[in-house]
Amino acid sequence: MNIWDTLDIAPTSDEEAIRRAYVRQLKQHRPERDPEGYQRVREAWEEAKRYAVLWRDDEATAADEHERSMAEESLHVAPDAAAPRINAEYLTDGPGTQAGGAERPLTCDDTAAEDDEDGVLLPPEPVYSLDDINRLAAGVLGSEVEGLAQIESSWQRVASTGSLLQQQQFHQHLALALSDSPALTEELLLRLSDRLGWGLEGFDGGGVLPVSVVGQLHDAVRRNAVEMAWQALLHRADESYRMKLMVRLIAGNGSRVPFWARLVPDLVSGMQRQIAELRTFYPELIARINPAALRFSQETHVGLSGCGVFLLLFWGLVLNRSADAAQPGGQLETAAGLLLLFYIYAHDVIFLQLLRGRSWILGAWMMVECLLSTLLIAGGMALLHVSAGNSMKNGSVIMTLAELLVVLILAGAVYRIRARGVPFLRWPGQLIAGLLVSPWKIVLAVKSTLFVRAIIVLGLYLFCCVALYELFNAVK
């Protein structure tokens, strides 16, 4: 798909048509909803603008060559005696043009001249100065409400006392002053457009501002948004020690990401998410990101997380409490602890780090791990069923409830694993890992106060202690 297919228009050098097409596509590919589509549309827009400039330059060059050839031919043609001779000093240009009709920037003195009593051309009184424009731009950026009121008041005065050219100049000068400001935002620009009738809501300019000025405004808004995003990242270093380390890694100049970064809870995952967000919404900032951190974020790494710390403490306490009560023996307790550590930590490390790129070893390990996990699931469910039967005989239903809860959790885990497209051989291992992670997921799912979450954690802890105690007794 070329740039014109992306913009959904035919090839053209009309910058206004290119911009309107860009706006139409932006409405369908907003950066927060479709970052890839937004980046594709923006690249197509920039390429189309460059194409329009080159096309216009080629046409100007062709026109110059045509005029030069016509002039050379006229040297061989006899002058027409009947043609009038006009002295060059009588050729005057209107406001906003140079000699020959070339466009030039407007100034505050470009106003329609008036005759005095003696017939001498005198410039009219200026209705504003560039200092006034700069003060208005600084005022609206400093205090939006007061600044907008001052701009509206100044515009009403210019519209009532100034010429049409002065009114046009007022809009252009104000827009150019705002485009030079590092504080201009899209929200403020749209409010100004609504107050002054610039018509920028649809990015069409409404004919009030030239295409080049509208382009400068939008470029300034984008440039400021990118800079504000970077400054916001730097200011996040004050939120916590973890954020300070993250910002140091992203904005620093180290040659590699140190190993200790993996041991700080959620540092690796948080840094990867932050860099992915910058790359998606602000690709202009890629050059500012530490190259080592950028490479690190594009690779698969496993680091310590808040979830891992919580699960280690939770299951460690559950195992210690249930083993002390059931006294299953040192070997069984050690095996249970190693299995917990394997599925909480080592399970993903082996697949994502140690065996990555070793296809034949990875395939063999997947088969071994699948067999081991299947046996554990089958054995665990059999022990649960036996314990549930014994609890029913003793008049207790807690193990029956535990069995039903485990079945529901496993069923939900199978559905999610299948939806993610996980290979079939990894299903049993993912089921066990999902079962062990379920306490953390339950706590996150509860949107309540810290006290309520603590009560839920305590209830889960007691429930798991009883379930594991029954399993140890069933094994003995």
LUMLOVEX-84202 format. One record per residue (C-alpha): x, y, z; residue in three letters; residue number from 1. Coordinates in steps of 0.5 Angstrom, whole numbers. Layout:
<rs>
[[X,Y,Z],ALA,NUM]
...
</rs>
This chain:
<rs>
[[0,0,0],MET,1]
[[3,7,-2],ASN,2]
[[2,13,1],ILE,3]
[[-4,15,-3],TRP,4]
[[-8,9,-1],ASP,5]
[[-6,10,6],THR,6]
[[-9,17,5],LEU,7]
[[-15,15,1],ASP,8]
[[-14,20,-5],ILE,9]
[[-11,21,-12],ALA,10]
[[-3,23,-12],PRO,11]
[[-4,31,-12],THR,12]
[[1,37,-10],SER,13]
[[-5,41,-7],ASP,14]
[[-3,41,0],GLU,15]
[[-10,43,3],GLU,16]
[[-13,37,0],ALA,17]
[[-7,33,3],ILE,18]
[[-8,36,10],ARG,19]
[[-16,34,9],ARG,20]
[[-14,27,7],ALA,21]
[[-10,27,13],TYR,22]
[[-15,29,18],VAL,23]
[[-20,24,15],ARG,24]
[[-15,19,17],GLN,25]
[[-14,21,24],LEU,26]
[[-21,21,26],LYS,27]
[[-21,13,24],GLN,28]
[[-14,12,27],HIS,29]
[[-13,16,33],ARG,30]
[[-6,14,37],PRO,31]
[[-9,12,43],GLU,32]
[[-14,7,40],ARG,33]
[[-9,5,33],ASP,34]
[[-2,7,34],PRO,35]
[[0,3,28],GLU,36]
[[-5,6,24],GLY,37]
[[-3,13,27],TYR,38]
[[4,12,25],GLN,39]
[[3,9,18],ARG,40]
[[-2,15,17],VAL,41]
[[3,20,20],ARG,42]
[[9,18,15],GLU,43]
[[4,18,9],ALA,44]
[[2,25,11],TRP,45]
[[9,27,11],GLU,46]
[[12,24,5],GLU,47]
[[6,27,1],ALA,48]
[[8,34,4],LYS,49]
[[15,33,1],ARG,50]
[[12,30,-6],TYR,51]
[[8,36,-6],ALA,52]
[[14,41,-5],VAL,53]
[[18,37,-10],LEU,54]
[[12,37,-15],TRP,55]
[[11,45,-14],ARG,56]
[[19,46,-15],ASP,57]
[[19,42,-22],ASP,58]
[[13,46,-24],GLU,59]
[[16,52,-23],ALA,60]
[[22,50,-26],THR,61]
[[18,48,-32],ALA,62]
[[15,55,-32],ALA,63]
[[22,58,-32],ASP,64]
[[24,55,-38],GLU,65]
[[18,56,-42],HIS,66]
[[19,63,-40],GLU,67]
[[26,63,-42],ARG,68]
[[25,60,-49],SER,69]
[[19,65,-50],MET,70]
[[24,71,-49],ALA,71]
[[29,68,-53],GLU,72]
[[24,67,-59],GLU,73]
[[22,74,-58],SER,74]
[[29,77,-59],LEU,75]
[[28,74,-66],HIS,76]
[[21,78,-67],VAL,77]
[[20,85,-69],ALA,78]
[[17,89,-64],PRO,79]
[[10,91,-65],ASP,80]
[[9,99,-67],ALA,81]
[[2,99,-64],ALA,82]
[[4,96,-58],ALA,83]
[[4,101,-52],PRO,84]
[[10,102,-48],ARG,85]
[[9,102,-40],ILE,86]
[[14,105,-36],ASN,87]
[[17,100,-31],ALA,88]
[[16,106,-25],GLU,89]
[[8,105,-26],TYR,90]
[[8,98,-25],LEU,91]
[[6,97,-17],THR,92]
[[5,91,-13],ASP,93]
[[-1,90,-8],GLY,94]
[[0,89,-1],PRO,95]
[[3,82,1],GLY,96]
[[7,81,-6],THR,97]
[[14,83,-8],GLN,98]
[[15,85,-15],ALA,99]
[[13,80,-20],GLY,100]
[[8,78,-16],GLY,101]
[[12,73,-11],ALA,102]
[[9,72,-4],GLU,103]
[[12,75,2],ARG,104]
[[11,75,9],PRO,105]
[[6,80,11],LEU,106]
[[8,86,16],THR,107]
[[4,90,21],CYS,108]
[[5,96,16],ASP,109]
[[2,92,10],ASP,110]
[[-5,96,10],THR,111]
[[-9,100,4],ALA,112]
[[-6,107,3],ALA,113]
[[-11,113,3],GLU,114]
[[-10,120,0],ASP,115]
[[-9,126,4],ASP,116]
[[-12,133,2],GLU,117]
[[-6,134,-3],ASP,118]
[[-7,127,-6],GLY,119]
[[-1,124,-3],VAL,120]
[[-1,117,-1],LEU,121]
[[-1,116,7],LEU,122]
[[-1,110,11],PRO,123]
[[-7,109,15],PRO,124]
[[-6,108,23],GLU,125]
[[-4,102,25],PRO,126]
[[-9,98,30],VAL,127]
[[-4,93,33],TYR,128]
[[3,92,34],SER,129]
[[8,86,34],LEU,130]
[[9,87,41],ASP,131]
[[1,87,42],ASP,132]
[[1,80,39],ILE,133]
[[7,77,43],ASN,134]
[[4,80,49],ARG,135]
[[-3,76,47],LEU,136]
[[1,70,46],ALA,137]
[[4,70,52],ALA,138]
[[-2,72,56],GLY,139]
[[-6,66,53],VAL,140]
[[-1,61,55],LEU,141]
[[0,64,62],GLY,142]
[[-7,64,64],SER,143]
[[-12,61,59],GLU,144]
[[-18,64,61],VAL,145]
[[-16,71,62],GLU,146]
[[-11,70,55],GLY,147]
[[-17,68,51],LEU,148]
[[-21,74,54],ALA,149]
[[-16,79,52],GLN,150]
[[-15,76,45],ILE,151]
[[-23,76,44],GLU,152]
[[-23,84,46],SER,153]
[[-17,85,41],SER,154]
[[-20,82,35],TRP,155]
[[-26,86,36],GLN,156]
[[-22,92,36],ARG,157]
[[-18,90,30],VAL,158]
[[-25,88,26],ALA,159]
[[-28,94,28],SER,160]
[[-23,99,26],THR,161]
[[-18,96,22],GLY,162]
[[-18,94,14],SER,163]
[[-19,87,11],LEU,164]
[[-12,86,10],LEU,165]
[[-10,88,18],GLN,166]
[[-15,83,20],GLN,167]
[[-12,78,16],GLN,168]
[[-5,80,19],GLN,169]
[[-8,80,26],PHE,170]
[[-10,72,25],HIS,171]
[[-3,70,22],GLN,172]
[[1,74,26],HIS,173]
[[-2,71,32],LEU,174]
[[-2,64,30],ALA,175]
[[6,65,28],LEU,176]
[[7,68,35],ALA,177]
[[4,62,38],LEU,178]
[[7,57,34],SER,179]
[[14,59,37],ASP,180]
[[12,58,44],SER,181]
[[14,51,47],PRO,182]
[[7,51,51],ALA,183]
[[2,51,46],LEU,184]
[[-2,45,46],THR,185]
[[-8,42,42],GLU,186]
[[-13,43,47],GLU,187]
[[-11,51,47],LEU,188]
[[-11,51,40],LEU,189]
[[-17,48,38],LEU,190]
[[-20,53,43],ARG,191]
[[-17,59,40],LEU,192]
[[-19,56,33],SER,193]
[[-27,56,36],ASP,194]
[[-26,63,39],ARG,195]
[[-23,66,32],LEU,196]
[[-26,62,27],GLY,197]
[[-20,59,24],TRP,198]
[[-23,52,23],GLY,199]
[[-18,48,25],LEU,200]
[[-23,43,29],GLU,201]
[[-23,39,22],GLY,202]
[[-16,41,20],PHE,203]
[[-18,45,14],ASP,204]
[[-16,52,16],GLY,205]
[[-23,55,14],GLY,206]
[[-19,59,9],GLY,207]
[[-17,64,15],VAL,208]
[[-10,62,16],LEU,209]
[[-5,60,10],PRO,210]
[[-4,53,9],VAL,211]
[[4,54,11],SER,212]
[[2,57,18],VAL,213]
[[-3,52,19],VAL,214]
[[2,47,18],GLY,215]
[[7,51,23],GLN,216]
[[1,50,28],LEU,217]
[[0,43,28],HIS,218]
[[8,42,28],ASP,219]
[[9,46,34],ALA,220]
[[3,42,38],VAL,221]
[[6,36,36],ARG,222]
[[13,38,38],ARG,223]
[[11,41,45],ASN,224]
[[7,34,46],ALA,225]
[[13,30,45],VAL,226]
[[17,35,49],GLU,227]
[[12,34,55],MET,228]
[[12,27,54],ALA,229]
[[19,27,56],TRP,230]
[[19,32,61],GLN,231]
[[14,28,64],ALA,232]
[[18,21,64],LEU,233]
[[24,25,68],LEU,234]
[[19,28,73],HIS,235]
[[17,21,75],ARG,236]
[[23,20,78],ALA,237]
[[21,23,84],ASP,238]
[[15,18,85],GLU,239]
[[19,12,88],SER,240]
[[26,9,88],TYR,241]
[[24,4,83],ARG,242]
[[21,10,78],MET,243]
[[28,13,80],LYS,244]
[[32,7,77],LEU,245]
[[27,6,71],MET,246]
[[28,13,69],VAL,247]
[[36,13,70],ARG,248]
[[36,6,66],LEU,249]
[[31,9,60],ILE,250]
[[34,16,60],ALA,251]
[[42,15,62],GLY,252]
[[48,13,57],ASN,253]
[[50,6,60],GLY,254]
[[52,1,56],SER,255]
[[48,-5,58],ARG,256]
[[42,-6,63],VAL,257]
[[45,-9,70],PRO,258]
[[43,-15,72],PHE,259]
[[41,-12,79],TRP,260]
[[35,-9,75],ALA,261]
[[32,-16,75],ARG,262]
[[32,-17,82],LEU,263]
[[28,-10,83],VAL,264]
[[20,-12,83],PRO,265]
[[17,-10,77],ASP,266]
[[23,-6,74],LEU,267]
[[24,-10,68],VAL,268]
[[17,-10,66],SER,269]
[[15,-3,68],GLY,270]
[[21,-1,64],MET,271]
[[19,-5,58],GLN,272]
[[12,-2,58],ARG,273]
[[14,5,59],GLN,274]
[[19,4,53],ILE,275]
[[14,1,49],ALA,276]
[[9,7,50],GLU,277]
[[14,12,48],LEU,278]
[[16,8,42],ARG,279]
[[8,7,40],THR,280]
[[6,14,41],PHE,281]
[[12,19,41],TYR,282]
[[17,15,36],PRO,283]
[[21,22,36],GLU,284]
[[23,20,43],LEU,285]
[[27,14,40],ILE,286]
[[33,18,39],ALA,287]
[[33,20,47],ARG,288]
[[32,13,50],ILE,289]
[[39,10,52],ASN,290]
[[40,5,46],PRO,291]
[[42,-1,51],ALA,292]
[[35,0,55],ALA,293]
[[32,0,48],LEU,294]
[[35,-6,46],ARG,295]
[[33,-9,53],PHE,296]
[[26,-8,52],SER,297]
[[26,-11,45],GLN,298]
[[28,-18,48],GLU,299]
[[25,-23,53],THR,300]
[[27,-22,60],HIS,301]
[[24,-25,66],VAL,302]
[[25,-21,73],GLY,303]
[[23,-21,80],LEU,304]
[[16,-18,80],SER,305]
[[11,-16,86],GLY,306]
[[7,-22,84],CYS,307]
[[13,-26,85],GLY,308]
[[14,-23,92],VAL,309]
[[7,-24,94],PHE,310]
[[7,-31,92],LEU,311]
[[13,-33,95],LEU,312]
[[11,-31,102],LEU,313]
[[4,-33,101],PHE,314]
[[6,-40,99],TRP,315]
[[12,-41,103],GLY,316]
[[7,-39,109],LEU,317]
[[2,-44,107],VAL,318]
[[7,-50,106],LEU,319]
[[10,-48,113],ASN,320]
[[3,-48,117],ARG,321]
[[0,-54,113],SER,322]
[[7,-58,114],ALA,323]
[[8,-57,121],ASP,324]
[[0,-59,122],ALA,325]
[[0,-65,118],ALA,326]
[[8,-67,119],GLN,327]
[[8,-71,112],PRO,328]
[[16,-72,113],GLY,329]
[[22,-68,110],GLY,330]
[[22,-71,103],GLN,331]
[[15,-69,102],LEU,332]
[[15,-62,104],GLU,333]
[[22,-61,101],THR,334]
[[19,-64,94],ALA,335]
[[13,-59,95],ALA,336]
[[17,-53,96],GLY,337]
[[21,-54,90],LEU,338]
[[15,-55,86],LEU,339]
[[12,-49,88],LEU,340]
[[19,-45,86],LEU,341]
[[19,-49,80],PHE,342]
[[12,-47,77],TYR,343]
[[12,-40,80],ILE,344]
[[19,-38,78],TYR,345]
[[23,-43,74],ALA,346]
[[18,-45,69],HIS,347]
[[18,-39,65],ASP,348]
[[25,-37,66],VAL,349]
[[27,-44,63],ILE,350]
[[22,-43,57],PHE,351]
[[24,-35,56],LEU,352]
[[31,-35,57],GLN,353]
[[35,-41,58],LEU,354]
[[32,-45,52],LEU,355]
[[31,-40,47],ARG,356]
[[34,-41,41],GLY,357]
[[35,-48,42],ARG,358]
[[29,-51,38],SER,359]
[[31,-59,39],TRP,360]
[[32,-58,47],ILE,361]
[[26,-54,48],LEU,362]
[[22,-59,44],GLY,363]
[[25,-65,49],ALA,364]
[[24,-61,55],TRP,365]
[[17,-59,53],MET,366]
[[15,-66,53],MET,367]
[[18,-68,59],VAL,368]
[[15,-62,63],GLU,369]
[[8,-63,60],CYS,370]
[[9,-71,62],LEU,371]
[[11,-68,69],LEU,372]
[[5,-63,70],SER,373]
[[0,-68,67],THR,374]
[[2,-73,73],LEU,375]
[[2,-68,78],LEU,376]
[[-5,-65,76],ILE,377]
[[-8,-72,76],ALA,378]
[[-5,-74,82],GLY,379]
[[-7,-68,86],GLY,380]
[[-14,-68,83],MET,381]
[[-14,-76,85],ALA,382]
[[-12,-74,92],LEU,383]
[[-17,-68,93],LEU,384]
[[-23,-73,91],HIS,385]
[[-21,-78,96],VAL,386]
[[-20,-72,101],SER,387]
[[-27,-69,99],ALA,388]
[[-30,-76,100],GLY,389]
[[-27,-77,107],ASN,390]
[[-29,-70,109],SER,391]
[[-36,-72,107],MET,392]
[[-36,-78,111],LYS,393]
[[-34,-74,117],ASN,394]
[[-39,-69,116],GLY,395]
[[-35,-63,113],SER,396]
[[-36,-60,106],VAL,397]
[[-29,-56,106],ILE,398]
[[-25,-61,102],MET,399]
[[-31,-62,97],THR,400]
[[-32,-54,96],LEU,401]
[[-24,-54,95],ALA,402]
[[-25,-59,90],GLU,403]
[[-30,-55,86],LEU,404]
[[-26,-49,87],LEU,405]
[[-20,-52,84],VAL,406]
[[-24,-55,78],VAL,407]
[[-27,-48,76],LEU,408]
[[-20,-45,77],ILE,409]
[[-17,-50,72],LEU,410]
[[-23,-49,67],ALA,411]
[[-22,-42,67],GLY,412]
[[-15,-43,66],ALA,413]
[[-16,-48,60],VAL,414]
[[-20,-43,57],TYR,415]
[[-15,-37,57],ARG,416]
[[-9,-41,55],ILE,417]
[[-13,-44,49],ARG,418]
[[-15,-36,47],ALA,419]
[[-8,-34,48],ARG,420]
[[-5,-39,43],GLY,421]
[[-1,-43,48],VAL,422]
[[2,-50,45],PRO,423]
[[-2,-56,47],PHE,424]
[[4,-59,50],LEU,425]
[[5,-53,55],ARG,426]
[[-2,-53,57],TRP,427]
[[-1,-57,64],PRO,428]
[[5,-53,66],GLY,429]
[[1,-47,65],GLN,430]
[[-5,-50,69],LEU,431]
[[-1,-51,75],ILE,432]
[[2,-44,74],ALA,433]
[[-4,-41,73],GLY,434]
[[-7,-45,80],LEU,435]
[[-1,-42,84],LEU,436]
[[-2,-35,81],VAL,437]
[[-9,-35,83],SER,438]
[[-9,-32,90],PRO,439]
[[-5,-26,87],TRP,440]
[[-11,-25,81],LYS,441]
[[-16,-26,86],ILE,442]
[[-13,-20,90],VAL,443]
[[-12,-16,84],LEU,444]
[[-19,-17,82],ALA,445]
[[-22,-14,88],VAL,446]
[[-23,-7,87],LYS,447]
[[-24,-5,95],SER,448]
[[-20,-2,101],THR,449]
[[-13,-5,103],LEU,450]
[[-17,-7,109],PHE,451]
[[-22,-11,105],VAL,452]
[[-16,-14,101],ARG,453]
[[-12,-16,107],ALA,454]
[[-19,-20,110],ILE,455]
[[-19,-24,103],ILE,456]
[[-12,-26,103],VAL,457]
[[-13,-28,110],LEU,458]
[[-19,-32,108],GLY,459]
[[-15,-35,102],LEU,460]
[[-9,-37,106],TYR,461]
[[-13,-41,111],LEU,462]
[[-17,-44,106],PHE,463]
[[-10,-46,102],CYS,464]
[[-7,-49,109],CYS,465]
[[-13,-53,110],VAL,466]
[[-13,-56,103],ALA,467]
[[-6,-57,103],LEU,468]
[[-6,-60,110],TYR,469]
[[-11,-65,107],GLU,470]
[[-7,-67,101],LEU,471]
[[-1,-68,106],PHE,472]
[[-5,-73,110],ASN,473]
[[-8,-77,104],ALA,474]
[[-1,-78,101],VAL,475]
[[1,-81,108],LYS,476]
</rs>
